[in-house]
C-alpha cells in the first residue's frame, strides 16, 4: 500500500440544481476550493439553482425555515415548523445566516462568482432550465460563460481524474 | 519533521514542506524555494509574501479574498503571480504554515 500511486483530481464538474442559500453556497465553496487547488473547474446551474446566477436574485437567496429538520434556534433548541411559516421569519433567519457567513469571510454570491471566474473556473447555465424560467443570457450574472445543454456539459468531462459532483 | 538547506541555512520543515518557524524566513530563502519550481519572484511577489506574513503574525485568518482586498493585487492577479494553487504556494514561499482556510 505504501507504494500505491496516487492520481490527484485534475478536473471537477459541479451541478447545482437547488436555490436555497446554503445549497448555492455549498456549490460555490466547492467550486472555488477546487479552483484554489489548481483543479480545472466547471459549474452548471440548473432548475432552481439558476437563482444563484440570476442577477436579480443571486444576492437575495433564502434558507428554508419550513421542511428543514436540521433548522435550530440560536442556542440549539428545535425550530418548530409552524414558526418557520410566519411571515418574516424566513427573511430574518436568512439575514442571520448571511451575517454568520460574512463573519467567516465567505463572500456574497456575486463576489463568489467573480472569485471563481478570476481563478479560471467556468460557470454555465442549463439551456432547458433557462428556457423553462424564460431567462436570457443578459438576466444572468456576467460571469456566466454560456448557456449550454447537459450533453455539452458532459462533453467537458473528458480526460482522466475527472469527477462530476451533484450538490 | 524534516530539515532542508535554503540559502545556506538549515530550515525546519513540517511534513508538507512548510516552515515550522516563520522567523527563519528570509527573502533569499523564498527566492530559492521559487527557483526549485522554476519560478522567479518579483517585487510584487514579495509584497504579497510580506502581506501574508503580517496577516499570520496578527493572527488573523488568511483567505484568497483578503489578498484580493489587500490593495497589492486583485484575485486574478494573485492567480497569475502564483499559478496553480496560489494560496498554498504563496504561504509556502512566505515561510508560514499551510493555509487552513476554505475560501
HADDOCK unambig.tbl for C-alpha pairs under 7 A between the chains (distance, minus, plus):
assign (segid A and resid 29 and name CA) (segid B and resid 103 and name CA) 6.83 0.50 0.50
assign (segid A and resid 32 and name CA) (segid B and resid 103 and name CA) 7.00 0.50 0.50
assign (segid A and resid 33 and name CA) (segid B and resid 102 and name CA) 6.28 0.50 0.50
assign (segid A and resid 33 and name CA) (segid B and resid 103 and name CA) 6.50 0.50 0.50
assign (segid A and resid 36 and name CA) (segid B and resid 85 and name CA) 5.18 0.50 0.50
assign (segid A and resid 36 and name CA) (segid B and resid 86 and name CA) 6.60 0.50 0.50
assign (segid A and resid 37 and name CA) (segid B and resid 84 and name CA) 6.78 0.50 0.50
assign (segid A and resid 37 and name CA) (segid B and resid 85 and name CA) 4.51 0.50 0.50
assign (segid A and resid 38 and name CA) (segid B and resid 84 and name CA) 4.32 0.50 0.50
assign (segid A and resid 38 and name CA) (segid B and resid 85 and name CA) 4.59 0.50 0.50
assign (segid A and resid 106 and name CA) (segid B and resid 103 and name CA) 6.64 0.50 0.50
assign (segid A and resid 115 and name CA) (segid B and resid 75 and name CA) 6.71 0.50 0.50
assign (segid A and resid 118 and name CA) (segid B and resid 75 and name CA) 6.12 0.50 0.50
assign (segid A and resid 118 and name CA) (segid B and resid 76 and name CA) 4.55 0.50 0.50
assign (segid A and resid 119 and name CA) (segid B and resid 76 and name CA) 5.94 0.50 0.50
assign (segid A and resid 119 and name CA) (segid B and resid 79 and name CA) 6.01 0.50 0.50
